[in-house]
Amino acid sequence: MPTRRDFFNRFSDGLMGTAMASLLQAHDLKPKAPQRAPRAKAVIQLFMNGGPSQLDLLDPKPILEKYAGQPPSRDLAAEVRAVRETGGLMPSPYKFTRHGQSGIPISELLPNLGKVADDITVVRSMFTTHLAHEAALFLMHGGRILPTRPSLGAWIVYGLGSENQNLPAYVVLDDPKGPPVNFIQNWQAGWLPAVYQGTRVRSEGSPILNLRGKDPEPGTIVDLSRSLLHRMDAAHRDRHPGNAELEARIANYELAARMQIEASDALDLSKESDTTKEAYGLNDEKTASYGKRCLMARRLVERGVRLVQIYIEGQIWDNHNKLRTGLEYACGKTDKPAAALVADLKQRGLLDDTLVIWGGEFGRLPIAQDPGPNAGRDHGPSGFSIWMAGGGVKGGSIYGATDEIGYRAAENPVSVHDFHATVLHLLGMDHRKLTFQREGRDERITDEFPARVVSEVLT
């Protein structure tokens, strides 16, 4: 017979379990109502780690031809990290052509992007505050140059949950050839509950490790096994009432079981037509890897995944030297699949509520680094370009401008925090109200920095 002490011990456990259960319930992935009517329901971020050169891709500066070889100004020279490797002003070796009815100038390196020019907005006046990859990536993803902050993706899932309880809310598709700089810290939950962090999904081999058993079994056996396990779990849970950790563990296993079915279907590209596969470049070794991940992203957002991030190998846009070789490789790998994604989403009626974002952590400088036949460009944080499509963003437009040589954001500058505020706004959230209490204060991704929604790029 239980003693009085046993009763109060169990009573205390029950109160603690109830509190923990309440806490876990408050941090689940069930859909949450946005603070205002959203324009976008999902985001696909094509993150170009390394710093794509805006001067050679999206922001033509023909005046550099006039000043080619001339020494940089004092403030521009002060932003160079390797002074001894620096040459004069360097024009782009690539031609720009106006595309679509909007006439957006796009480099010859991005011919496929030109085909969807009327669906994108190019923001030419982005700027950041740090010129090292690691710090700039922390800032771009988490709002501060600190390694412990939650990523934008984690904040999005924290604020909105997921439309599909059988798939991860936040999926990361990194490159089989190598992870990005900062690796998993790019999609971490930081001090938000771990349920909001990104789930890494592989595009080669088993998409999610340990999702299936080593030896496959017939479907009937699998169904019977799951049914038996469910009854056993329920009986075990009844014998341990109020054990929130046990309930969470059981819920995680049940999610894994549901994912065995749903994830396998979502990532099965064999169901796509030959025409679609060709459009994404799956039949070309150069574009197949990135194209596969872009197509996987479309299939995931179709099924209610809230956010998909696609990374490229290492930092292939970091072209300190051999600019032509590096840019032609990076563009050749990503241009066709990225443009196909926009076109495919549009023809399926998904672009209206799916926000597509392309860009890196900073841009490049308008001066030569390692001058000579193999010249490249150094990091350029003071002015760079991104493009966005769908999800309430204007199509066929350009916003902001850099100065005459493409060095600094000069007209309508857009900070990283402005970018975060705008993305959250499109998803129906106010960056000032999306908070998490930590150590007695309300934390937010824009923190104490001034931030504005860039309403001029919205429809």
Backbone torsions as a table, in degrees:
resi	resn	phi	psi	omega
1	MET	NA	133.2	-177.8
2	PRO	-64.5	140.3	177.8
3	THR	-84.4	171.9	177.3
4	ARG	-61.1	-38.8	178.7
5	ARG	-64.3	-42.1	178.1
6	ASP	-58.2	-42.0	-178.4
7	PHE	-59.9	-47.5	-177.5
8	PHE	-70.9	-31.2	175.0
9	ASN	-63.2	-47.3	179.4
10	ARG	-66.0	-37.3	179.6
11	PHE	-62.6	-42.5	178.2
12	SER	-63.7	-43.1	177.6
13	ASP	-58.8	-40.6	-178.9
14	GLY	-63.1	-43.1	177.9
15	LEU	-63.2	-43.1	179.0
16	MET	-65.0	-42.2	179.7
17	GLY	-62.8	-40.4	178.6
18	THR	-63.1	-42.1	178.7
19	ALA	-63.5	-44.0	-179.8
20	MET	-65.8	-41.3	179.3
21	ALA	-62.0	-41.1	178.2
22	SER	-62.7	-41.4	179.3
23	LEU	-63.9	-44.5	179.7
24	LEU	-64.8	-39.5	-179.8
25	GLN	-64.0	-34.1	179.9
26	ALA	-70.5	-17.7	-177.7
27	HIS	-121.9	53.7	176.3
28	ASP	-104.4	-172.9	-176.9
29	LEU	-106.7	16.1	177.2
30	LYS	-65.9	147.5	-178.6
31	PRO	-58.2	138.4	177.5
32	LYS	-119.1	144.1	-179.1
33	ALA	-69.5	131.5	176.1
34	PRO	-68.6	165.6	-177.8
35	GLN	-75.6	-21.5	178.2
36	ARG	-149.6	170.3	-179.3
37	ALA	-61.6	120.5	-176.9
38	PRO	-81.4	153.6	170.3
39	ARG	-95.0	-28.3	-179.5
40	ALA	-122.3	146.1	175.4
41	LYS	-106.9	-21.6	-176.5
42	ALA	-144.4	160.1	179.6
43	VAL	-130.8	135.5	168.2
44	ILE	-118.3	116.8	-178.8
45	GLN	-107.4	117.8	177.0
46	LEU	-94.3	91.1	-172.5
47	PHE	-89.4	122.5	-174.4
48	MET	-102.9	78.2	-175.8
49	ASN	-59.6	130.0	175.9
50	GLY	125.0	-27.1	178.4
51	GLY	99.4	80.1	178.7
52	PRO	-62.5	143.3	-178.7
53	SER	-79.5	107.8	178.7
54	GLN	-62.5	-31.1	-177.0
55	LEU	-67.3	-24.3	-177.3
56	ASP	-106.7	-1.2	-174.5
57	LEU	-126.8	-50.8	-168.5
58	LEU	-132.0	-5.7	-173.8
59	ASP	-136.4	77.6	-175.4
60	PRO	-67.3	138.6	178.4
61	LYS	-131.2	80.3	-177.3
62	PRO	-62.5	-20.6	-179.7
63	ILE	-65.6	-18.9	177.0
64	LEU	-63.5	-24.8	175.7
65	GLU	-62.5	-39.9	-178.9
66	LYS	-67.2	-37.9	-175.3
67	TYR	-101.0	12.3	-175.5
68	ALA	-53.1	130.3	177.5
69	GLY	86.8	-11.2	-179.5
70	GLN	-73.7	148.4	-178.7
71	PRO	-66.4	150.0	-179.9
72	PRO	-72.5	160.0	175.8
73	SER	-67.5	168.6	-175.8
74	ARG	-62.5	-44.2	-177.4
75	ASP	-70.1	-34.0	176.4
76	LEU	-69.0	-41.7	178.7
77	ALA	-62.0	-31.8	-179.1
78	ALA	-68.3	-18.7	-179.0
79	GLU	-90.5	-4.6	179.7
80	VAL	-81.3	133.3	-178.1
81	ARG	-86.4	-37.2	-177.2
82	ALA	-113.4	85.1	-172.1
83	VAL	-60.3	-40.4	-176.8
84	ARG	-66.4	-20.0	-178.8
85	GLU	-94.2	2.4	-171.0
86	THR	-91.3	136.5	174.2
87	GLY	-110.6	-152.7	-179.0
88	GLY	-91.4	-174.4	177.6
89	LEU	-59.1	139.5	-173.5
90	MET	-128.2	114.6	175.8
91	PRO	-71.0	162.6	177.5
92	SER	-74.2	140.2	175.6
93	PRO	-81.9	2.4	-174.0
94	TYR	-111.3	149.2	178.5
95	LYS	-88.0	148.1	175.5
96	PHE	-111.9	141.8	178.6
97	THR	-128.9	141.2	176.4
98	ARG	-78.2	136.7	-174.6
99	HIS	-124.9	149.9	174.9
100	GLY	67.3	-177.7	177.5
101	GLN	-67.3	-26.5	-178.8
102	SER	-75.7	-23.3	178.4
103	GLY	70.2	30.6	178.9
104	ILE	-67.1	126.9	177.3
105	PRO	-74.6	125.8	-179.5
106	ILE	-133.9	141.9	-176.3
107	SER	-64.5	152.8	175.2
108	GLU	-62.6	-15.6	176.9
109	LEU	-73.0	-15.1	-176.7
110	LEU	-124.0	59.3	-176.6
111	PRO	-65.0	-32.7	-178.6
112	ASN	-74.6	-35.0	175.0
113	LEU	-61.3	-34.4	178.1
114	GLY	-58.2	-29.0	-179.2
115	LYS	-70.9	-19.9	179.2
116	VAL	-116.3	24.4	-176.1
117	ALA	-56.9	-35.3	-177.4
118	ASP	-75.8	-3.1	178.1
119	ASP	-105.0	-2.9	-174.7
120	ILE	-117.3	156.4	167.2
121	THR	-115.3	126.5	175.9
122	VAL	-95.8	120.8	174.8
123	VAL	-98.6	110.8	-174.7
124	ARG	-94.6	-2.4	-171.4
125	SER	-117.1	29.5	173.3
126	MET	-67.9	147.9	171.7
127	PHE	-148.8	156.0	177.5
128	THR	-134.0	179.0	-171.3
129	THR	-116.1	5.9	-179.5
130	HIS	-141.1	141.7	-175.0
131	LEU	-105.8	8.5	173.5
132	ALA	-99.1	140.9	-176.3
133	HIS	-54.5	-51.7	-172.9
134	GLU	-58.8	-50.6	-178.6
135	ALA	-66.4	-41.5	-179.9
136	ALA	-64.7	-34.6	176.6
137	LEU	-68.4	-42.6	176.1
138	PHE	-58.6	-41.5	179.9
139	LEU	-66.3	-46.8	-177.5
140	MET	-64.3	-37.7	-177.2
141	HIS	-90.0	-34.0	-172.7
142	GLY	-120.2	-3.4	176.0
143	GLY	88.7	-8.8	178.3
144	ARG	-143.0	157.0	178.4
145	ILE	-86.6	52.2	-179.1
146	LEU	-127.1	145.0	-174.6
147	PRO	-82.8	-0.5	-173.0
148	THR	-112.3	7.5	-175.0
149	ARG	-83.9	147.6	174.1
150	PRO	-64.2	145.0	178.5
151	SER	-77.3	162.1	176.3
152	LEU	-55.5	-40.6	179.2
153	GLY	-61.0	-41.2	178.3
154	ALA	-64.4	-40.5	176.9
155	TRP	-61.8	-41.3	-179.3
156	ILE	-61.8	-46.5	-178.7
157	VAL	-69.9	-35.9	175.0
158	TYR	-59.6	-40.4	-177.2
159	GLY	-79.3	-28.6	-171.5
160	LEU	-121.9	-16.5	-175.0
161	GLY	68.6	-155.7	-175.9
162	SER	-132.2	146.3	176.4
163	GLU	-80.7	-14.3	-176.5
164	ASN	-129.5	113.4	-177.2
165	GLN	-82.6	-0.4	-179.6
166	ASN	-103.8	2.2	178.3
167	LEU	-134.8	155.7	174.5
168	PRO	-60.4	144.7	179.3
169	ALA	-74.0	-28.6	-172.4
170	TYR	-131.9	110.8	-174.8
171	VAL	-113.3	137.9	177.4
172	VAL	-117.6	126.1	178.0
173	LEU	-114.2	94.3	179.8
174	ASP	-91.5	173.4	-171.7
175	ASP	-85.5	132.6	177.6
176	PRO	-59.7	-22.1	-179.0
177	LYS	-79.8	-10.0	178.5
178	GLY	156.3	148.4	-178.2
179	PRO	-78.8	163.8	175.9
180	PRO	-75.1	164.7	172.3
181	VAL	-57.9	141.9	-175.3
182	ASN	73.9	-7.3	173.4
183	PHE	42.5	-125.1	-170.4
184	ILE	-68.4	-13.9	177.4
185	GLN	-67.4	-16.0	176.8
186	ASN	-67.8	-26.7	-177.6
187	TRP	-124.3	26.8	-177.5
188	GLN	-74.9	160.9	173.7
189	ALA	-89.7	-11.8	-178.7
190	GLY	59.2	-128.6	179.3
191	TRP	-93.1	4.6	166.4
192	LEU	-71.7	158.0	176.2
193	PRO	-54.3	142.7	-172.7
194	ALA	-60.9	-19.7	-178.6
195	VAL	-61.5	-19.1	-175.9
196	TYR	-94.7	-0.8	-179.6
197	GLN	-74.5	162.3	179.4
198	GLY	-71.4	147.1	175.7
199	THR	-103.4	119.0	-178.5
200	ARG	-75.8	123.6	179.5
201	VAL	-119.2	128.6	-177.4
202	ARG	-87.5	145.4	178.6
203	SER	-96.3	-4.5	175.1
204	GLU	-127.5	141.0	-177.4
205	GLY	73.9	-155.6	178.1
206	SER	-66.6	121.8	-175.9
207	PRO	-58.0	-43.2	-179.8
208	ILE	-122.8	119.2	-175.4
209	LEU	-61.2	141.5	174.8
210	ASN	64.1	19.7	179.5
211	LEU	-77.0	-29.9	180.0
212	ARG	-120.0	156.6	177.4
213	GLY	-69.8	162.9	-178.0
214	LYS	-64.9	-41.1	-179.2
215	ASP	-109.6	113.8	-179.1
216	PRO	-63.2	145.9	179.6
217	GLU	-122.7	157.4	177.8
218	PRO	-58.4	149.9	-177.8
219	GLY	-56.7	-37.7	-179.5
220	THR	-62.9	-42.5	179.3
221	ILE	-64.9	-41.5	179.2
222	VAL	-61.4	-44.9	-179.6
223	ASP	-62.8	-44.1	179.3
224	LEU	-63.8	-40.5	179.7
225	SER	-63.3	-43.2	179.9
226	ARG	-64.9	-41.8	179.3
227	SER	-61.5	-44.0	179.3
228	LEU	-64.6	-44.4	179.2
229	LEU	-61.9	-38.1	179.4
230	HIS	-62.6	-43.5	179.2
231	ARG	-66.2	-39.9	179.4
232	MET	-66.2	-41.0	177.5
233	ASP	-61.7	-43.6	-179.3
234	ALA	-62.5	-42.1	179.4
235	ALA	-65.1	-41.3	179.7
236	HIS	-66.0	-39.3	178.7
237	ARG	-64.7	-37.8	179.0
238	ASP	-65.3	-29.8	179.6
239	ARG	-79.3	-12.2	-179.9
240	HIS	-130.3	66.3	-176.7
241	PRO	-64.0	143.3	176.2
242	GLY	79.0	7.4	179.5
243	ASN	-88.0	92.8	-174.3
244	ALA	-64.7	-35.8	179.7
245	GLU	-64.7	-39.7	177.6
246	LEU	-63.9	-44.4	-179.8
247	GLU	-62.1	-40.8	179.2
248	ALA	-65.3	-39.8	179.7
249	ARG	-64.7	-43.3	178.7
250	ILE	-63.4	-42.3	179.5
251	ALA	-61.8	-38.3	179.5
252	ASN	-65.7	-41.7	178.2
253	TYR	-65.1	-38.3	179.4
254	GLU	-67.6	-36.4	175.2
255	LEU	-63.2	-42.4	178.7
256	ALA	-60.1	-39.3	179.3
257	ALA	-65.7	-41.9	178.4
258	ARG	-66.5	-35.6	179.9
259	MET	-65.8	-28.8	179.1
260	GLN	-56.7	-34.6	-179.5
261	ILE	-86.2	-54.1	-172.0
262	GLU	-69.4	-43.7	-178.2
263	ALA	-66.2	-39.0	179.0
264	SER	-61.0	-40.2	178.9
265	ASP	-70.7	-43.7	-176.4
266	ALA	-62.8	-34.0	-174.2
267	LEU	-100.5	9.3	-179.8
268	ASP	-87.7	96.0	-176.1
269	LEU	-78.2	-8.4	178.6
270	SER	-64.1	-18.1	-179.2
271	LYS	-82.2	-7.4	179.1
272	GLU	-83.2	151.0	-179.3
273	SER	-71.6	158.7	176.8
274	ASP	-61.2	-34.4	179.0
275	THR	-63.3	-43.1	179.6
276	THR	-65.8	-43.8	179.7
277	LYS	-61.0	-40.3	178.8
278	GLU	-66.2	-40.6	-179.4
279	ALA	-60.1	-38.1	179.9
280	TYR	-83.3	-5.2	177.7
281	GLY	82.9	23.7	-177.9
282	LEU	-70.4	-15.5	-178.7
283	ASN	-95.3	6.7	-179.4
284	ASP	-122.0	125.2	-177.3
285	GLU	-56.2	-33.1	-177.0
286	LYS	-66.6	-37.8	-174.4
287	THR	-109.0	-5.3	-170.5
288	ALA	-60.5	-44.6	-175.8
289	SER	-65.0	-50.3	-179.0
290	TYR	-69.7	-37.0	178.4
291	GLY	-62.7	-38.9	178.9
292	LYS	-61.5	-42.2	-178.3
293	ARG	-72.2	-34.0	174.8
294	CYS	-64.6	-40.4	178.6
295	LEU	-68.3	-39.4	175.3
296	MET	-60.2	-39.4	179.6
297	ALA	-61.9	-43.9	178.4
298	ARG	-61.0	-43.1	-179.4
299	ARG	-65.6	-33.2	-179.9
300	LEU	-71.8	-45.1	179.6
301	VAL	-69.0	-28.7	173.6
302	GLU	-57.6	-31.2	-174.8
303	ARG	-100.4	14.3	171.5
304	GLY	96.5	6.5	175.3
305	VAL	-67.5	135.8	-172.0
306	ARG	-77.9	-41.0	-174.6
307	LEU	-145.1	132.3	174.5
308	VAL	-126.1	127.2	174.1
309	GLN	-111.9	134.2	177.8
310	ILE	-117.7	124.6	179.8
311	TYR	-109.5	161.1	175.5
312	ILE	-111.0	167.9	-176.0
313	GLU	-60.4	125.4	176.0
314	GLY	50.5	-121.0	178.6
315	GLN	-139.7	68.1	-174.0
316	ILE	-67.6	-11.2	177.3
317	TRP	-90.1	4.3	-175.6
318	ASP	-88.2	73.8	-168.6
319	ASN	-94.8	74.3	177.6
320	HIS	-69.9	-28.3	174.4
321	ASN	-144.9	173.2	-177.3
322	LYS	47.6	53.6	-176.9
323	LEU	-54.4	-47.1	-176.0
324	ARG	-63.8	-45.3	-179.3
325	THR	-61.5	-47.0	-177.2
326	GLY	-66.4	-45.6	-178.5
327	LEU	-66.3	-41.2	-178.4
328	GLU	-66.5	-33.8	175.9
329	TYR	-67.9	-49.3	-176.6
330	ALA	-64.4	-44.1	179.7
331	CYS	-69.2	-39.4	178.9
332	GLY	-61.8	-31.0	-178.7
333	LYS	-79.4	-33.2	-167.8
334	THR	-113.9	-23.0	-171.5
335	ASP	-61.7	-52.4	-177.1
336	LYS	-63.0	-48.2	179.1
337	PRO	-62.5	-39.8	-178.6
338	ALA	-64.3	-44.4	178.5
339	ALA	-66.6	-38.2	178.2
340	ALA	-62.6	-37.3	179.0
341	LEU	-61.1	-47.0	179.4
342	VAL	-61.2	-47.4	-178.5
343	ALA	-64.4	-40.7	-178.8
344	ASP	-66.7	-45.1	177.1
345	LEU	-59.0	-40.3	-178.3
346	LYS	-65.9	-46.4	-176.5
347	GLN	-71.1	-18.5	176.2
348	ARG	-94.3	2.7	179.6
349	GLY	74.8	19.3	-177.3
350	LEU	-100.4	-15.1	-174.3
351	LEU	-69.6	-29.6	-178.4
352	ASP	-58.5	-35.6	-178.7
353	ASP	-120.1	20.7	171.6
354	THR	-121.4	121.7	179.7
355	LEU	-92.5	122.6	176.9
356	VAL	-105.9	130.5	-178.4
357	ILE	-126.3	131.1	177.4
358	TRP	-123.5	131.1	175.6
359	GLY	162.2	172.0	180.0
360	GLY	-118.7	-159.8	-176.1
361	GLU	-86.6	-19.7	173.1
362	PHE	-166.9	-172.7	179.5
363	GLY	-115.3	-147.9	-178.5
364	ARG	-130.2	162.3	-178.7
365	LEU	-87.2	155.6	-179.0
366	PRO	-83.3	16.0	179.2
367	ILE	-115.9	158.2	-177.8
368	ALA	-79.5	135.6	168.7
369	GLN	-110.7	142.5	-174.6
370	ASP	54.4	57.1	-172.7
371	PRO	-56.4	145.5	-176.7
372	GLY	134.8	-164.7	-176.8
373	PRO	-65.2	-21.2	-179.8
374	ASN	-108.2	28.6	-176.3
375	ALA	-62.1	149.7	173.9
376	GLY	-132.5	-158.9	-180.0
377	ARG	-133.1	143.1	177.4
378	ASP	-83.4	171.9	-179.6
379	HIS	-59.4	139.2	178.9
380	GLY	-129.4	86.7	-177.1
381	PRO	-78.7	-18.1	-170.0
382	SER	-80.1	-13.5	177.6
383	GLY	-166.6	122.0	178.8
384	PHE	-153.7	174.0	-173.8
385	SER	-118.1	147.2	166.6
386	ILE	-133.3	166.8	167.5
387	TRP	-129.9	153.0	-179.5
388	MET	-134.3	153.1	179.0
389	ALA	-146.9	149.0	174.3
390	GLY	70.7	-172.5	172.3
391	GLY	56.4	31.1	178.8
392	GLY	94.7	6.8	178.5
393	VAL	-94.9	140.7	177.3
394	LYS	-60.2	144.4	173.1
395	GLY	-99.6	152.9	175.0
396	GLY	64.6	42.2	-177.9
397	SER	-140.3	161.5	176.6
398	ILE	-125.3	136.4	178.7
399	TYR	-125.9	135.0	176.8
400	GLY	75.7	173.6	-179.7
401	ALA	-159.6	151.4	169.6
402	THR	-91.8	174.7	178.4
403	ASP	-68.1	-176.6	-169.9
404	GLU	-64.7	-20.9	179.4
405	ILE	-107.4	3.4	176.3
406	GLY	79.9	25.1	-176.6
407	TYR	-91.9	-48.0	-171.0
408	ARG	-129.2	142.8	173.8
409	ALA	-61.8	120.0	-172.7
410	ALA	-116.6	-26.7	-177.4
411	GLU	-127.1	123.3	-179.0
412	ASN	52.2	58.3	-179.4
413	PRO	-61.6	144.3	-178.8
414	VAL	-123.0	115.0	178.7
415	SER	-81.2	168.2	175.1
416	VAL	-60.1	-37.1	-179.8
417	HIS	-71.0	-33.7	172.4
418	ASP	-61.9	-42.1	178.3
419	PHE	-59.7	-47.8	178.9
420	HIS	-60.4	-45.6	-179.3
421	ALA	-60.7	-38.1	-178.3
422	THR	-69.8	-43.6	178.2
423	VAL	-61.0	-46.2	179.1
424	LEU	-63.0	-39.8	178.0
425	HIS	-59.5	-44.5	-180.0
426	LEU	-63.0	-27.9	178.4
427	LEU	-88.1	4.3	176.2
428	GLY	90.9	17.9	-177.5
429	MET	-120.9	146.3	175.2
430	ASP	-96.0	119.3	-176.0
431	HIS	-60.3	-24.7	179.8
432	ARG	-77.6	-23.3	-177.2
433	LYS	-102.2	-12.2	177.6
434	LEU	-82.7	93.1	-172.9
435	THR	-127.8	160.0	175.0
436	PHE	-137.3	126.1	-177.0
437	GLN	-79.7	125.7	-178.3
438	ARG	-143.4	124.8	178.6
439	GLU	51.6	42.8	173.6
440	GLY	81.8	7.3	178.8
441	ARG	-136.8	154.0	177.8
442	ASP	-84.0	114.0	177.8
443	GLU	-91.2	150.7	175.3
444	ARG	-148.3	162.7	-176.8
445	ILE	-68.9	-31.4	176.9
446	THR	-85.8	-8.3	173.8
447	ASP	47.0	-129.7	-176.7
448	GLU	-97.0	9.0	-178.3
449	PHE	-83.8	143.3	174.9
450	PRO	-66.4	138.2	-179.9
451	ALA	-147.7	146.0	178.0
452	ARG	-133.0	152.6	171.3
453	VAL	-78.5	127.9	-178.9
454	VAL	-81.9	78.3	-172.8
455	SER	-65.6	-21.8	-177.5
456	GLU	-65.9	-19.8	-179.6
457	VAL	-94.9	0.4	-175.7
458	LEU	-96.8	151.6	177.4
459	THR	-78.1	NA	NA
